[in-house]
Amino acid sequence: MKDGLRPVQLPANQPPRFYRGGAAIAALRGDARTEFGPEDWVASCTTLHGEQFDGLTTLPDGTLLRDAVAAHPANWLGDAHVRAFGAEPALLVKLLDAGQRLPVHCHPSNDFAARHYDSRFGKTEAWIVIGAEEGATVHVGFTEDVAADTVADWVARQDSAAMLAALNPVTVRPGDTVFVPAGVPHAIDAGIFIVELQQPTDLSVTLEWRGFLDDEAGGHLGIGFDTALGCVDRQSWAHRLDELVHPSNQGDLFAHPEFFRAQRLTGGAALDASFGVLVVLAGTGTLRTEKAGDVPLTKGATFVLPHAAGESTLDGEVTVIRCLPPVS
Protein backbone atom coordinates (compact mmCIF):
# COMPACT_ATOMS: atom_id res chain seq x y z
CA MET A 1 0.00 0.00 0.00
CA LYS A 2 2.70 2.45 0.97
CA ASP A 3 4.31 2.28 -2.50
CA GLY A 4 1.29 3.97 -4.10
CA LEU A 5 0.61 1.34 -6.76
CA ARG A 6 -2.94 0.38 -5.79
CA PRO A 7 -6.13 2.17 -4.69
CA VAL A 8 -6.60 1.96 -0.92
CA GLN A 9 -9.90 1.91 0.93
CA LEU A 10 -9.76 4.17 3.98
CA PRO A 11 -11.43 4.00 7.39
CA ALA A 12 -13.12 7.07 8.84
CA ASN A 13 -10.70 9.72 10.13
CA GLN A 14 -12.60 12.07 12.44
CA PRO A 15 -10.31 14.27 14.55
CA PRO A 16 -11.97 16.09 17.46
CA ARG A 17 -13.49 19.46 16.55
CA PHE A 18 -15.13 22.26 18.51
CA TYR A 19 -18.64 21.77 17.08
CA ARG A 20 -21.12 18.91 17.05
CA GLY A 21 -21.74 16.65 14.10
CA GLY A 22 -24.96 15.02 13.02
CA ALA A 23 -25.67 11.42 12.06
CA ALA A 24 -24.97 11.68 8.31
CA ILE A 25 -21.35 10.47 8.22
CA ALA A 26 -22.22 7.46 10.35
CA ALA A 27 -25.28 6.73 8.21
CA LEU A 28 -23.29 6.89 4.96
CA ARG A 29 -20.45 4.77 6.27
CA GLY A 30 -22.49 2.41 8.45
CA ASP A 31 -20.43 3.38 11.51
CA ALA A 32 -21.28 4.57 15.00
CA ARG A 33 -21.87 8.30 15.37
CA THR A 34 -19.04 10.42 16.81
CA GLU A 35 -20.65 13.52 18.35
CA PHE A 36 -17.61 15.81 18.17
CA GLY A 37 -16.21 14.21 15.02
CA PRO A 38 -18.24 16.20 12.46
CA GLU A 39 -15.49 16.04 9.82
CA ASP A 40 -14.02 12.94 8.16
CA TRP A 41 -10.63 13.99 6.74
CA VAL A 42 -10.27 11.69 3.74
CA ALA A 43 -6.79 10.85 2.40
CA SER A 44 -5.36 13.66 4.51
CA CYS A 45 -1.72 14.75 4.55
CA THR A 46 -2.80 17.82 6.56
CA THR A 47 -2.90 18.27 10.33
CA LEU A 48 -5.19 20.34 12.49
CA HIS A 49 -3.69 23.77 13.08
CA GLY A 50 -0.95 23.55 15.67
CA GLU A 51 -1.09 19.74 15.96
CA GLN A 52 1.58 17.21 15.03
CA PHE A 53 -0.54 14.25 13.94
CA ASP A 54 -4.28 14.94 14.42
CA GLY A 55 -5.96 14.99 11.02
CA LEU A 56 -3.45 12.77 9.22
CA THR A 57 -4.73 9.67 7.45
CA THR A 58 -3.29 6.33 8.53
CA LEU A 59 -3.27 3.63 5.85
CA PRO A 60 -4.45 0.12 6.76
CA ASP A 61 -0.84 -1.08 7.16
CA GLY A 62 -0.20 1.59 9.82
CA THR A 63 1.77 3.98 7.60
CA LEU A 64 0.78 7.63 7.54
CA LEU A 65 -0.36 8.57 4.04
CA ARG A 66 1.84 11.68 4.33
CA ASP A 67 4.91 9.48 4.86
CA ALA A 68 3.94 7.07 2.07
CA VAL A 69 3.58 9.95 -0.38
CA ALA A 70 6.92 11.41 0.71
CA ALA A 71 8.61 8.03 0.14
CA HIS A 72 7.12 7.43 -3.34
CA PRO A 73 5.84 10.79 -4.60
CA ALA A 74 5.85 9.98 -8.31
CA ASN A 75 3.81 6.79 -7.78
CA TRP A 76 1.22 8.59 -5.69
CA LEU A 77 1.08 11.96 -7.42
CA GLY A 78 2.62 11.68 -10.88
CA ASP A 79 5.72 13.41 -12.18
CA ALA A 80 4.00 16.60 -13.36
CA HIS A 81 2.32 17.16 -10.00
CA VAL A 82 5.58 16.58 -8.12
CA ARG A 83 7.34 19.14 -10.30
CA ALA A 84 4.66 21.71 -9.51
CA PHE A 85 3.90 21.00 -5.83
CA GLY A 86 6.53 18.60 -4.51
CA ALA A 87 5.51 15.60 -2.41
CA GLU A 88 2.25 17.30 -1.40
CA PRO A 89 -1.18 16.35 -2.80
CA ALA A 90 -2.21 20.04 -2.57
CA LEU A 91 -5.71 18.87 -1.69
CA LEU A 92 -7.73 18.07 1.41
CA VAL A 93 -11.11 16.36 1.15
CA LYS A 94 -13.59 16.19 4.01
CA LEU A 95 -17.01 14.79 4.70
CA LEU A 96 -18.55 17.54 6.85
CA ASP A 97 -21.77 16.88 8.77
CA ALA A 98 -23.00 19.98 10.61
CA GLY A 99 -24.94 19.03 13.73
CA GLN A 100 -25.08 22.69 14.77
CA ARG A 101 -24.61 26.01 12.98
CA LEU A 102 -20.97 26.75 12.29
CA PRO A 103 -19.65 30.19 13.31
CA VAL A 104 -19.09 33.03 10.88
CA HIS A 105 -15.53 32.63 9.64
CA CYS A 106 -13.29 32.95 6.61
CA HIS A 107 -9.93 31.70 5.37
CA PRO A 108 -6.74 33.43 4.24
CA SER A 109 -5.50 33.59 0.67
CA ASN A 110 -2.21 32.05 -0.41
CA ASP A 111 -0.50 35.42 -0.15
CA PHE A 112 -1.93 36.25 3.30
CA ALA A 113 -1.11 32.77 4.60
CA ALA A 114 2.48 33.05 3.38
CA ARG A 115 2.97 36.47 5.00
CA HIS A 116 1.28 35.82 8.32
CA TYR A 117 1.01 32.04 8.89
CA ASP A 118 4.19 30.77 7.20
CA SER A 119 2.09 28.56 4.91
CA ARG A 120 2.42 27.99 1.18
CA PHE A 121 -1.33 27.47 0.91
CA GLY A 122 -4.31 29.50 2.04
CA LYS A 123 -7.72 27.89 2.15
CA THR A 124 -10.03 28.35 -0.78
CA GLU A 125 -12.73 25.67 -0.55
CA ALA A 126 -15.86 24.31 -2.20
CA TRP A 127 -18.82 22.27 -1.02
CA ILE A 128 -20.85 19.55 -2.73
CA VAL A 129 -24.14 19.24 -0.85
CA ILE A 130 -24.91 15.57 -0.21
CA GLY A 131 -27.75 16.00 2.25
CA ALA A 132 -29.77 18.95 3.53
CA GLU A 133 -32.81 19.27 5.74
CA GLU A 134 -35.75 21.16 4.25
CA GLY A 135 -34.93 24.87 4.19
CA ALA A 136 -31.32 24.37 5.31
CA THR A 137 -29.22 27.45 4.60
CA VAL A 138 -25.64 28.44 4.02
CA HIS A 139 -24.53 32.04 4.51
CA VAL A 140 -21.96 33.27 1.99
CA GLY A 141 -20.39 36.69 1.43
CA PHE A 142 -21.57 40.08 2.66
CA THR A 143 -24.84 41.47 1.30
CA GLU A 144 -23.22 44.89 0.87
CA ASP A 145 -19.77 46.43 1.13
CA VAL A 146 -18.73 46.62 4.77
CA ALA A 147 -16.18 49.03 6.26
CA ALA A 148 -13.16 47.57 8.03
CA ASP A 149 -14.09 49.42 11.23
CA THR A 150 -17.56 47.85 11.17
CA VAL A 151 -16.19 44.33 10.90
CA ALA A 152 -13.68 45.04 13.67
CA ASP A 153 -16.48 46.37 15.90
CA TRP A 154 -18.64 43.29 15.32
CA VAL A 155 -15.72 41.06 16.24
CA ALA A 156 -14.74 43.11 19.30
CA ARG A 157 -18.31 43.00 20.64
CA GLN A 158 -18.87 39.45 19.36
CA ASP A 159 -22.12 40.61 17.76
CA SER A 160 -23.20 37.29 16.28
CA ALA A 161 -26.57 38.58 15.14
CA ALA A 162 -25.02 41.43 13.15
CA MET A 163 -22.39 39.22 11.54
CA LEU A 164 -24.88 36.56 10.47
CA ALA A 165 -27.42 39.13 9.25
CA ALA A 166 -24.74 40.73 7.06
CA LEU A 167 -24.30 37.52 5.02
CA ASN A 168 -26.30 36.30 2.03
CA PRO A 169 -28.56 33.38 3.06
CA VAL A 170 -28.79 30.64 0.41
CA THR A 171 -31.10 27.64 0.74
CA VAL A 172 -29.37 24.53 -0.56
CA ARG A 173 -30.52 21.12 -1.72
CA PRO A 174 -28.67 17.85 -2.32
CA GLY A 175 -26.53 18.12 -5.43
CA ASP A 176 -25.91 21.87 -5.18
CA THR A 177 -22.34 23.14 -5.14
CA VAL A 178 -20.92 26.22 -3.40
CA PHE A 179 -17.52 27.74 -4.19
CA VAL A 180 -15.98 29.74 -1.31
CA PRO A 181 -12.93 31.80 -2.32
CA ALA A 182 -10.37 32.72 0.31
CA GLY A 183 -11.51 35.71 2.35
CA VAL A 184 -15.26 35.30 1.78
CA PRO A 185 -17.01 35.08 5.19
CA HIS A 186 -19.42 32.19 5.55
CA ALA A 187 -21.36 29.92 7.89
CA ILE A 188 -23.26 26.64 7.52
CA ASP A 189 -26.54 25.79 9.21
CA ALA A 190 -27.17 22.56 11.09
CA GLY A 191 -28.59 19.73 9.00
CA ILE A 192 -26.26 20.10 6.01
CA PHE A 193 -23.95 17.30 4.89
CA ILE A 194 -21.23 18.11 2.36
CA VAL A 195 -18.21 16.76 0.60
CA GLU A 196 -15.72 19.59 0.98
CA LEU A 197 -12.68 20.15 -1.21
CA GLN A 198 -10.12 22.65 0.01
CA GLN A 199 -6.53 23.70 -0.08
CA PRO A 200 -4.51 21.65 2.40
CA THR A 201 -4.50 23.82 5.52
CA ASP A 202 -6.51 24.23 8.70
CA LEU A 203 -6.36 28.04 8.68
CA SER A 204 -9.61 29.73 9.75
CA VAL A 205 -10.14 33.27 10.96
CA THR A 206 -13.18 32.80 13.19
CA LEU A 207 -14.95 36.13 13.49
CA GLU A 208 -17.67 34.68 15.71
CA TRP A 209 -15.53 32.84 18.24
CA ARG A 210 -17.44 33.28 21.51
CA GLY A 211 -19.56 30.23 22.27
CA PHE A 212 -17.53 28.14 19.82
CA LEU A 213 -13.82 28.43 20.69
CA ASP A 214 -12.04 28.49 24.04
CA ASP A 215 -10.66 32.00 23.62
CA GLU A 216 -10.08 34.90 21.25
CA ALA A 217 -6.65 33.61 20.21
CA GLY A 218 -8.31 30.66 18.52
CA GLY A 219 -10.20 33.13 16.37
CA HIS A 220 -7.14 34.86 14.94
CA LEU A 221 -4.68 31.94 15.30
CA GLY A 222 -2.19 33.94 17.30
CA ILE A 223 -1.62 36.97 15.07
CA GLY A 224 -4.23 39.30 16.63
CA PHE A 225 -7.47 40.41 15.03
CA ASP A 226 -5.95 43.74 13.96
CA THR A 227 -3.87 41.71 11.50
CA ALA A 228 -6.12 38.69 10.91
CA LEU A 229 -9.11 40.75 9.78
CA GLY A 230 -6.99 41.94 6.88
CA CYS A 231 -7.85 38.68 5.12
CA VAL A 232 -11.62 39.31 5.17
CA ASP A 233 -13.29 39.98 1.80
CA ARG A 234 -15.52 42.94 2.72
CA GLN A 235 -17.06 43.38 -0.73
CA SER A 236 -20.71 42.70 -1.51
CA TRP A 237 -21.51 39.35 -3.13
CA ALA A 238 -25.26 39.97 -3.33
CA HIS A 239 -25.30 40.39 -7.10
CA ARG A 240 -22.62 37.79 -7.79
CA LEU A 241 -23.94 34.74 -5.97
CA ASP A 242 -24.26 32.87 -9.26
CA GLU A 243 -20.44 32.85 -9.32
CA LEU A 244 -20.48 30.85 -6.09
CA VAL A 245 -23.66 28.76 -5.95
CA HIS A 246 -24.72 26.29 -8.64
CA PRO A 247 -27.61 23.81 -8.83
CA SER A 248 -27.19 20.06 -9.09
CA ASN A 249 -25.35 18.70 -12.11
CA GLN A 250 -23.38 15.68 -13.29
CA GLY A 251 -19.81 15.43 -14.55
CA ASP A 252 -17.42 18.28 -13.78
CA LEU A 253 -18.65 20.23 -10.76
CA PHE A 254 -16.16 23.12 -10.48
CA ALA A 255 -14.29 25.33 -12.90
CA HIS A 256 -11.42 26.19 -10.55
CA PRO A 257 -8.55 23.88 -11.57
CA GLU A 258 -5.99 26.18 -9.96
CA PHE A 259 -7.34 24.98 -6.58
CA PHE A 260 -9.03 21.57 -7.06
CA ARG A 261 -11.43 19.65 -9.27
CA ALA A 262 -14.45 17.45 -8.60
CA GLN A 263 -16.65 15.16 -10.67
CA ARG A 264 -19.91 13.38 -9.98
CA LEU A 265 -19.65 10.08 -11.86
CA THR A 266 -21.77 7.00 -12.47
CA GLY A 267 -21.20 3.56 -14.02
CA GLY A 268 -19.53 3.72 -17.42
CA ALA A 269 -17.37 6.75 -16.63
CA ALA A 270 -13.71 6.73 -17.68
CA LEU A 271 -11.09 8.12 -15.30
CA ASP A 272 -7.68 9.37 -16.40
CA ALA A 273 -4.56 8.52 -14.38
CA SER A 274 -4.34 10.88 -11.40
CA PHE A 275 -4.00 11.07 -7.67
CA GLY A 276 -7.53 11.37 -6.37
CA VAL A 277 -10.10 10.66 -3.71
CA LEU A 278 -13.28 8.68 -4.32
CA VAL A 279 -16.37 8.97 -2.12
CA VAL A 280 -19.00 6.35 -2.96
CA LEU A 281 -22.40 7.98 -2.45
CA ALA A 282 -24.75 5.23 -3.60
CA GLY A 283 -24.97 1.76 -5.05
CA THR A 284 -22.36 -0.87 -5.74
CA GLY A 285 -19.92 -1.32 -8.56
CA THR A 286 -16.33 -1.91 -9.55
CA LEU A 287 -13.41 0.37 -10.31
CA ARG A 288 -11.44 -1.37 -13.06
CA THR A 289 -7.91 0.02 -13.06
CA GLU A 290 -5.37 -0.24 -15.84
CA LYS A 291 -2.47 -1.38 -13.66
CA ALA A 292 -3.84 -2.41 -10.26
CA GLY A 293 -6.75 -4.71 -11.02
CA ASP A 294 -10.38 -4.41 -9.95
CA VAL A 295 -11.58 -2.66 -6.79
CA PRO A 296 -15.11 -3.30 -5.43
CA LEU A 297 -17.10 -0.18 -4.55
CA THR A 298 -19.93 0.01 -2.02
CA LYS A 299 -21.95 2.91 -0.61
CA GLY A 300 -20.07 4.83 2.08
CA ALA A 301 -16.59 3.67 1.12
CA THR A 302 -13.78 6.18 0.56
CA PHE A 303 -10.61 5.52 -1.40
CA VAL A 304 -7.32 7.19 -2.18
CA LEU A 305 -6.29 6.54 -5.79
CA PRO A 306 -2.62 6.79 -6.73
CA HIS A 307 -1.49 8.08 -10.12
CA ALA A 308 0.40 4.83 -10.70
CA ALA A 309 -2.84 2.81 -10.82
CA GLY A 310 -3.29 4.26 -14.31
CA GLU A 311 -6.51 4.86 -16.19
CA SER A 312 -9.68 3.25 -14.88
CA THR A 313 -13.40 2.82 -15.54
CA LEU A 314 -16.46 2.65 -13.31
CA ASP A 315 -18.78 -0.32 -13.74
CA GLY A 316 -22.13 -0.98 -12.08
CA GLU A 317 -25.01 0.96 -10.56
CA VAL A 318 -22.83 3.27 -8.53
CA THR A 319 -22.51 7.02 -7.93
CA VAL A 320 -19.22 8.51 -6.77
CA ILE A 321 -17.66 11.88 -6.15
CA ARG A 322 -14.13 12.01 -7.54
CA CYS A 323 -11.93 14.72 -6.02
CA LEU A 324 -8.74 15.81 -7.78
CA PRO A 325 -5.83 18.14 -6.98
CA PRO A 326 -5.11 21.34 -8.87
CA VAL A 327 -3.91 21.09 -12.44
CA SER A 328 -0.12 21.00 -12.49
N, C-alpha and C positions, 0 to 999 in steps of 0.2 A: 504494500500500500504506500509506504513512504517514498517509493521511487517515482510515483506519479505516472504510472503506466495504465492504471485501471480506474474507472469510476468507483467512488467509495460512498456507501450509504452512511449517513451520519445520525447519531442520536441527538436528542434535544440538548441544547446548550443555553440554559436560562440563568445568567448571572443575576444576583440580587439587585433590584432597582428600588427607587424611592416611591414608586406608585404601584397601585394594585392592578393586576391583570384580571381578565375575565376567564371564561371557560373555553374559548375558541381554539387556542393552541392545543389544549388537551383533547378536545373533541376531534380535531383534524388528525392528530397523531395517534389517538387512542391511548393516551397516557393519563396519569393522575394530574390534576390541576395543581399548579404552584402559584400561590396567591401573589407573592411579590417577585414572581418571575415572568413579567408580562412581555418579555422580549426573548425570542429564540435567535441567538446569533449564529447564523448558518455559515459554515466554511469560513470561520473568522480567523484572520491573522492580526486582529486589532484587540487591544485591551480597553477596559474601562479607564476613564481618565484617572491618572495617578496610581493605577494598579499595575502589578507586575505580570499577573497571569489571568485574572478574572476577565472573561470574555473570549479567551482563546479557545479554538476548537481542538479537541483531542481526537485523533483518529482511533479506530477500533483496536489497533495494535499498541496504543498507549503513547504514540508519538504526537507531539503538537504539530498541527498542520503548518504553522509558521516555520517550524524547524525542518519539516519535510520539504517545503517549498524552497527554503534557503539551501538545502543540500542538493536539490535537483531542479533548479529553476526553469531550465529549458523544457524539461519533461512536463512540468506542471503548467507553465505559462506560455511557452513558445518563445522562439528567439526574438521575434519583433517586439513582443511585450517586454522582454527582459532588457532589450536595448533602450526602450523608452522609459521604463519604470523601475528597473532592477528586479530583485527577487521579492517583489511586492505585488499582490494581486490588484491593488488600487481599487478595491471594491469591498464593501461590507453589505451583506444581505441579512435582513432580520424578518422574522414573523413578529408583528407587534399587535398585541391584543389589549386594548384599553379597557380596563375595568373601572376606571374613573377618568374624569376630564384631566388631560395633561395641562401643565401650566403654560402660560404665554412665554415663548422663548424663540430664539433664533440661533443661527450658526455663522461662524466667521467664514470669510472667503479665503482662498488660497493665500492671497497677499497678506491679509490681516493675520491669519494663523502663522505665517512665516515670521512676521514682525513681532508678534506679541506672545505666541505660544510655542515657538520653535518647532513648528510642524510644517512639513512639505504640503500637506493637504488641509484644506478647510473642510466644510461639510455641506455641500449641496446634496439634496436628497430628493427622492420621488416615492410616491405611494401608489400601490395597486390595491384597490379596495376589494377584499375577498368576502367580507361580511359586514353588514351594517343594520342596526335596528332601524325601524321605521322612523324617519325624520332625523336620523343621526347627522350631525353637522361637524364640519371642520371649519376652522377660522384661519384665513390666509390673507396676509398683507393688509396694510392700513386702508381704510375707506377714503381717506383724504391725506394730503401732505401734513406731516406733523413736525412741529419745531423740536429741535434737540432739547431745549429747556423743558418742554412739555413731557417728553419721554422721561427725562431725568427726574422730573417731579413725580410722575406716576410711580417710578421705581423707588424713589426715596420714601414715598408714603405707602408703598405697596398697595396701590389703588387697583385691585384686581378688576373691579367692575368697569373702571374707565379703560383699562388696557383691553379687556375682552370686547367691550362695546366699540372700540376703535377699529376692530378687525372685520373683514368681510366674512359673513357666515355663508357657508356653502353646504347644502344638503347633498349627501353622497349616497350612492347605491352600489351594490356589488358589481364589479367590472369597471367602475370609474377609475381614472388615474389623476393624480395631482402631482405637479412638479413644483418643488420648493427651492428656489435658488438661495444661495448663501445670503444671509442678511434679512430675508423676508420673515417677519414675525408670524408665528402660527401657534395653534393649539388644536387638539383633537378631543372630541367628546367621547364619553364612555359609550361602549357598544359598537365600536368600530374595530374591525380586524383587517390588517393590511400586510402585504408583502412590501417591505421597504428596501429600496436600493439607496446607497449613500456612499460618499467618499469615506475612506477608511480611518475615521477619527471618532472620538467621543467628546467633541468640543461643542458645548451648548452654553450660550449666554442666556440664563434663565431670569427674565425680567420679573416674573411673578414667583419669587422664591418662597415667600412666607407661607407656611402651611404645606409646603412640599419638601423643601430642603432643610438641613439642620441649621444653616446659618447663611448670612449674606455672601460669604466668601465662595460658597458653592455656586452662587448665581453668576459671579464674574470670573471664577476659576483662578482667583489669586492675583488678578491684575488691577482690581478696583473698577467700580462702575464708571468712573470718569473716563477711563480708557476703553473698557469693554463695550460701552454703548456706542462707540465709534463704528462698530460693525453693523449696527441696525440700519436696515433699509427703511427710511422714513417717508418714501414716496407713496403716493396713492396707487393702489392696484385695482380700484373699483371698475375702471373701464378697460382693464386688461386681463380680467380673470380668465378669458378664453385662451390666454397664453399659458395658463397654469393648470386648468381643470378641463378634462376631456371625458366624454361619455365612453361607455364600454365599447371595446373593439377587439378584434383578433389580430394575430400577427405582431408586427412591431408596435410597441406601446409608447416609446419615447423617441424624440428626435434630438437627443442630447448626447451624442457619442463621445464628446470630450469628457464626460463624467461617467457614464454607464449606459447600458442598453438592456432592454427587457423585451421578451416575446411571450405571447400566450399561444401555445401550440397544442395541437391535437394529433391523433393517429394519422400517419402518412407524412408528417413533416420531416424534412431533411435538415440536419444540423451540420454546420461546418466545424472543422477542428478548432477548438478554442477552450481555454480555461472557462469554466462556468459553474453555475449553481442551478440545480433543478429542484423545484418544489412541486410535488404531485398533488394537484387539487382534487382530482376526482378520477374514479375508474381504475382499471388495471390495464397493463400493457407491457411492452418490452422495448428497451432501448438497445438497438442493434448497432454496435460500434464496429468501426473498420478494423481496429487493431487489438481490441480487448474483449471481444466476444459479446454475448448477450447479457443484459442486466434487467431483471424483472422490476416492474414499477407497480406500486400500489398506493392508493390514496393515503396522504399524510407523510409519505417518505420524502426525505431530502437527500440530495446527492451533491458531492463535489466532483466535477468532471475535469480531468486533466487534458491539456492540449494533446499530449502524446497518444490519447485514445483514438485520435483521428476523427474522420467524419462519421456520422451516425444517422440513424433514422428511428422515428417513433412508430411503433406498431400497436394496434389495439384500440379499445374504447377508453382513451385516457386523455386527460387535460393537464398540462403542466405549465408552470411559469419558468422560463429560462432566463437567468440573469447573467449578464456579461460585463466584463470590465470595459474601460474606455478604449476607443480605437487607438492603436499605437502607430 
